[in-house]
Amino acid sequence: MQSSWISADQLAQLSNDAERAFISPLPAFSVIRISGPDQKKYLQGQLTCDVNSLQPHQFLRGAHCDAKGKMWATFHLLEDGEDLLLLGFRDEIQASLLQLKKFGVFSKVSFHETQDSLAVLGISGPDADSLLPSLGFSSVPATGSVTTIAGGQLLALAPQHYILVLTVDAARTLLQQRGDVLAAPTRFLQQHILHGLPYLEQALIGAYVPQNLNLQAIDAISFSKGCYIGQEMVARMKYLGKNKRATYILTAESEETPAAGSDIEVQLEQNWRRSGVVINAVNIHGELSVLAVLPNDINPEDHLRLASEPETKFRIKALPYSLN
């Protein structure tokens, strides 16, 4: 689905060469507006996060699972007046929306796509906080917070890493006024990977439980909220030690950009065998950054390669959070 607020020609003109702070349009991310008196009650029984704990100036991370605990989507959830906004990568949000609508007919809740009214942008880079004063901020927002600004809201995902949800008009104005700091979406997605923040592309929807993508480590699972779809399987992973896989950051020098679902191999003596799967990948000027699901006992000294391109040898980069 093509975004209505930025054209393909505009996107093609954006550079990957930004070295410091930048703003990236993110047309591959979308927002669902959720309305109705039963919105929180309904979502509480659907999502991994504790929707009842949501506060006006904070966002929740979470996942939407099937009955087997396999994820349709990861997301960010925030309030917008009397409504809720569900934000994530377009593929997963569409998959989640289909399921939410299916069961939502029994509750007083409605779902609205917003591609004609809301735009998503990313702010990141080594000195991303330096861009905030031009958006009206006098101080740096705390990680996990949502700050209302003219035309939208800013989510502080991690240090120097933000998502901006704006009205389409406000987004277009921002693109016109700050053309000097615009960068291609891949620049933001590379930083997203390096912060250890995954999203589900089409090929992997329904393939993993939340712990496989480290969602317990980024506060996207409540283990005390009670029942929701897939809760039994997610709880087993925690309390019975069933989870044997986790997501890791890998880097390599390569011209390849593997698709989500591509195989990663590990060396065992003189042989190689399948060990993991690419979740997200970005390649900027021969610097390949990947999030991959691997055995959770993987050793940083293990030799890993891309199965489809054996010359692509990976290094394991430390996660910015603890898996324990």
C-alpha positions as CSV (number, residue, x, y, z in Angstrom):
1,M,0.0,0.0,0.0
2,Q,1.6,3.3,-1.1
3,S,1.7,6.1,1.4
4,S,-0.3,9.1,0.6
5,W,1.9,11.6,2.2
6,I,5.3,11.0,0.5
7,S,5.9,10.0,-3.1
8,A,8.3,7.3,-4.4
9,D,10.3,10.1,-6.1
10,Q,10.7,11.9,-2.8
11,L,11.9,8.8,-1.1
12,A,14.3,7.9,-3.9
13,Q,16.1,11.3,-3.4
14,L,16.8,10.7,0.2
15,S,20.4,9.8,1.1
16,N,21.9,7.0,3.3
17,D,25.0,9.2,3.9
18,A,23.8,11.0,7.1
19,E,26.5,10.6,9.7
20,R,24.9,12.4,12.6
21,A,21.3,13.3,13.6
22,F,18.7,12.7,10.9
23,I,14.9,12.5,10.3
24,S,13.6,9.6,8.2
25,P,10.2,9.2,6.7
26,L,8.9,5.7,7.5
27,P,6.1,5.0,5.0
28,A,6.5,1.2,5.6
29,F,5.2,1.8,9.2
30,S,1.5,2.4,9.8
31,V,-1.0,3.3,12.5
32,I,-4.4,1.9,13.4
33,R,-6.8,4.1,15.4
34,I,-8.9,2.1,17.9
35,S,-12.1,3.6,19.2
36,G,-15.1,2.7,21.4
37,P,-15.9,2.2,25.0
38,D,-14.6,-1.4,25.1
39,Q,-11.3,-0.6,23.5
40,K,-9.1,-1.3,26.5
41,K,-11.1,-4.2,27.8
42,Y,-11.0,-5.9,24.4
43,L,-7.3,-5.3,23.8
44,Q,-6.5,-6.5,27.3
45,G,-7.7,-10.0,26.3
46,Q,-5.8,-9.9,23.0
47,L,-2.3,-8.5,23.6
48,T,0.8,-9.4,25.7
49,C,1.1,-6.0,27.4
50,D,-1.1,-4.8,30.3
51,V,-3.3,-2.4,28.4
52,N,-4.9,-1.3,31.7
53,S,-1.6,0.2,32.8
54,L,-1.3,2.5,29.8
55,Q,-0.8,6.2,30.9
56,P,-1.4,9.3,28.7
57,H,2.3,10.2,28.5
58,Q,3.7,6.7,28.1
59,F,3.6,4.0,25.4
60,L,3.5,0.3,25.8
61,R,5.4,-2.3,23.7
62,G,3.6,-5.5,23.1
63,A,2.7,-8.4,20.7
64,H,-0.4,-9.9,19.3
65,C,-0.3,-13.7,19.2
66,D,-2.4,-16.6,18.0
67,A,-3.6,-19.4,20.3
68,K,-0.2,-21.2,20.0
69,G,1.6,-18.0,21.2
70,K,3.0,-17.3,17.7
71,M,3.1,-13.6,16.8
72,W,1.0,-11.8,14.2
73,A,2.6,-8.5,15.3
74,T,4.8,-6.5,17.5
75,F,3.7,-2.9,18.2
76,H,3.8,0.3,20.2
77,L,0.5,1.3,21.8
78,L,-0.3,4.8,22.9
79,E,-3.3,7.1,23.8
80,D,-4.6,9.8,21.5
81,G,-7.4,11.6,23.2
82,E,-10.2,9.1,23.8
83,D,-8.7,6.7,21.2
84,L,-5.7,4.3,21.1
85,L,-3.1,4.2,18.4
86,L,-1.4,0.9,17.4
87,L,1.9,1.5,15.6
88,G,4.1,-0.9,13.8
89,F,5.6,-2.2,10.6
90,R,2.9,-2.3,7.9
91,D,3.0,-6.1,7.3
92,E,2.5,-7.0,10.9
93,I,-0.1,-4.3,11.7
94,Q,-2.2,-5.5,8.7
95,A,-2.0,-9.1,10.0
96,S,-3.0,-8.0,13.5
97,L,-5.8,-5.8,12.3
98,L,-7.4,-8.7,10.4
99,Q,-7.5,-10.8,13.6
100,L,-8.6,-7.9,15.8
101,K,-11.5,-7.1,13.5
102,K,-12.5,-10.7,13.4
103,F,-13.1,-11.0,17.2
104,G,-13.9,-7.3,17.8
105,V,-17.5,-7.7,16.4
106,F,-18.5,-9.0,19.8
107,S,-17.3,-5.8,21.6
108,K,-18.0,-2.1,21.3
109,V,-14.7,-1.3,19.6
110,S,-13.8,-0.1,16.1
111,F,-10.6,0.0,14.0
112,H,-9.6,2.6,11.5
113,E,-6.7,2.7,9.1
114,T,-5.0,6.1,9.1
115,Q,-2.7,6.2,6.0
116,D,-4.6,9.3,4.7
117,S,-4.4,11.2,8.0
118,L,-1.2,10.1,9.9
119,A,2.4,9.8,9.0
120,V,5.3,8.0,10.7
121,L,8.8,9.3,10.8
122,G,12.0,8.3,12.7
123,I,14.5,10.5,14.4
124,S,17.9,8.9,15.2
125,G,21.6,9.1,14.9
126,P,24.5,9.7,17.3
127,D,23.3,13.2,18.2
128,A,19.5,12.9,17.5
129,D,18.7,14.9,20.6
130,S,20.1,18.0,18.9
131,L,17.1,18.0,16.5
132,L,14.5,18.1,19.3
133,P,14.7,21.9,20.0
134,S,13.5,22.6,16.5
135,L,10.4,20.5,17.2
136,G,9.6,22.5,20.3
137,F,11.4,20.5,23.1
138,S,13.3,22.3,25.9
139,S,14.6,19.0,27.4
140,V,15.2,15.4,26.3
141,P,12.2,13.2,26.8
142,A,12.7,10.1,29.0
143,T,12.9,6.8,27.3
144,G,9.5,5.2,27.3
145,S,7.6,8.5,27.2
146,V,5.2,10.0,24.8
147,T,5.3,13.8,24.3
148,T,2.6,15.7,22.5
149,I,3.9,18.3,20.0
150,A,2.3,20.5,17.4
151,G,0.6,18.1,14.9
152,G,1.4,14.8,16.7
153,Q,3.3,12.8,19.3
154,L,6.9,11.8,19.8
155,L,7.8,8.3,21.2
156,A,11.2,8.0,23.0
157,L,12.1,4.4,22.0
158,A,15.7,4.4,23.3
159,P,18.5,7.0,23.9
160,Q,18.9,9.1,20.7
161,H,16.2,7.0,19.0
162,Y,12.6,8.3,18.4
163,I,9.4,7.7,16.4
164,L,7.3,10.6,15.4
165,V,3.6,10.3,14.6
166,L,2.3,13.4,12.8
167,T,-0.7,14.5,10.9
168,V,-0.1,14.3,7.2
169,D,0.0,18.1,6.9
170,A,2.5,18.4,9.8
171,A,4.7,15.7,8.2
172,R,4.8,17.4,4.8
173,T,5.6,20.7,6.5
174,L,8.5,19.1,8.5
175,L,9.9,17.6,5.3
176,Q,9.9,21.0,3.6
177,Q,11.4,22.8,6.6
178,R,14.1,20.2,7.6
179,G,15.3,18.9,4.2
180,D,18.9,19.5,5.5
181,V,18.6,16.6,7.9
182,L,16.4,14.1,6.0
183,A,17.8,10.6,5.4
184,A,16.5,7.4,3.8
185,P,14.3,5.1,5.9
186,T,17.1,2.5,5.8
187,R,19.2,4.8,8.0
188,F,16.6,4.7,10.7
189,L,16.0,0.9,10.3
190,Q,19.7,0.3,10.7
191,Q,19.6,2.1,14.0
192,H,16.5,0.2,15.0
193,I,18.4,-3.0,14.4
194,L,21.4,-1.8,16.4
195,H,19.0,-1.0,19.3
196,G,17.8,-4.6,19.2
197,L,14.3,-3.6,18.3
198,P,12.6,-6.2,15.9
199,Y,9.6,-6.0,13.7
200,L,7.8,-8.7,11.7
201,E,8.0,-8.8,8.0
202,Q,5.5,-10.8,6.0
203,A,7.6,-13.9,5.7
204,L,7.8,-14.4,9.5
205,I,4.3,-13.5,10.6
206,G,3.1,-16.5,12.8
207,A,6.6,-18.0,13.1
208,Y,7.8,-17.0,16.5
209,V,6.8,-16.6,20.1
210,P,7.5,-13.2,21.8
211,Q,10.6,-14.4,23.7
212,N,12.3,-15.5,20.5
213,L,12.4,-11.8,19.6
214,N,13.5,-10.7,23.1
215,L,10.1,-9.0,23.9
216,Q,10.4,-9.9,27.5
217,A,13.7,-7.9,27.7
218,I,12.1,-4.7,26.3
219,D,9.0,-4.8,28.6
220,A,6.6,-6.0,25.9
221,I,5.1,-8.9,27.9
222,S,3.2,-8.7,31.2
223,F,3.4,-12.0,33.2
224,S,0.9,-10.7,35.8
225,K,-2.0,-9.3,33.7
226,G,-4.0,-12.5,33.4
227,C,-5.4,-14.3,30.3
228,Y,-5.0,-13.2,26.7
229,I,-4.7,-15.1,23.4
230,G,-1.6,-17.3,23.5
231,Q,-0.9,-16.5,27.1
232,E,-0.5,-20.2,28.2
233,M,2.3,-20.8,25.6
234,V,4.1,-17.5,26.4
235,A,4.0,-18.3,30.1
236,R,5.4,-21.8,29.5
237,M,8.4,-20.3,27.8
238,K,9.1,-18.3,30.9
239,Y,8.2,-20.6,33.8
240,L,9.2,-24.0,32.3
241,G,12.3,-22.8,30.6
242,K,11.0,-23.8,27.2
243,N,12.6,-20.9,25.3
244,K,15.8,-22.0,23.5
245,R,16.1,-19.2,21.0
246,A,16.7,-15.4,21.2
247,T,17.4,-12.5,18.8
248,Y,21.0,-11.2,18.3
249,I,22.6,-8.3,16.5
250,L,24.9,-9.4,13.7
251,T,27.1,-7.3,11.5
252,A,29.2,-8.1,8.4
253,E,31.0,-6.5,5.5
254,S,28.9,-7.6,2.5
255,E,27.0,-6.3,-0.5
256,E,24.1,-8.7,0.3
257,T,20.8,-7.7,1.9
258,P,19.2,-11.0,2.9
259,A,15.4,-11.2,3.0
260,A,13.6,-11.9,6.2
261,G,13.6,-15.7,6.7
262,S,17.0,-16.2,5.1
263,D,19.1,-19.0,6.7
264,I,22.2,-18.4,8.8
265,E,24.7,-21.3,9.3
266,V,27.1,-22.0,12.1
267,Q,30.4,-23.9,11.7
268,L,30.8,-27.2,13.5
269,E,34.4,-28.4,13.0
270,Q,34.7,-28.7,9.2
271,N,31.0,-28.6,8.4
272,W,28.2,-25.9,8.4
273,R,24.7,-26.4,9.5
274,R,21.6,-24.2,9.7
275,S,21.4,-22.4,13.0
276,G,19.3,-19.3,12.7
277,V,17.1,-17.0,10.6
278,V,17.3,-13.4,9.5
279,I,14.5,-11.3,11.1
280,N,15.5,-7.8,9.8
281,A,18.4,-6.7,7.6
282,V,19.7,-3.4,6.3
283,N,22.8,-2.8,4.2
284,I,24.3,0.6,3.9
285,H,27.4,1.0,1.8
286,G,28.5,-2.5,2.3
287,E,27.8,-2.5,6.1
288,L,25.3,-5.2,6.7
289,S,23.3,-5.0,10.0
290,V,21.0,-7.9,10.9
291,L,18.7,-9.1,13.7
292,A,18.6,-12.9,13.7
293,V,17.0,-15.6,15.8
294,L,19.7,-18.0,17.0
295,P,20.1,-20.6,19.8
296,N,20.2,-18.7,23.1
297,D,23.4,-20.5,24.0
298,I,25.2,-19.1,20.9
299,N,28.9,-18.2,21.6
300,P,30.3,-14.9,20.4
301,E,33.3,-16.8,19.1
302,D,31.1,-19.1,16.9
303,H,31.6,-18.7,13.2
304,L,28.4,-17.7,11.4
305,R,27.6,-17.1,7.8
306,L,24.8,-16.3,5.5
307,A,23.7,-19.6,3.9
308,S,22.9,-18.0,0.5
309,E,26.2,-16.1,0.4
310,P,28.8,-18.1,2.3
311,E,31.4,-15.3,2.0
312,T,29.3,-13.2,4.2
313,K,30.7,-13.9,7.7
314,F,29.0,-12.4,10.7
315,R,30.2,-10.9,14.0
316,I,27.9,-10.9,17.0
317,K,27.4,-7.5,18.5
318,A,26.4,-7.0,22.2
319,L,22.7,-6.3,22.8
320,P,21.9,-3.0,24.5
321,Y,19.8,-4.8,27.1
322,S,19.9,-8.0,29.2
323,L,18.1,-11.2,28.2
324,N,18.0,-12.4,31.8
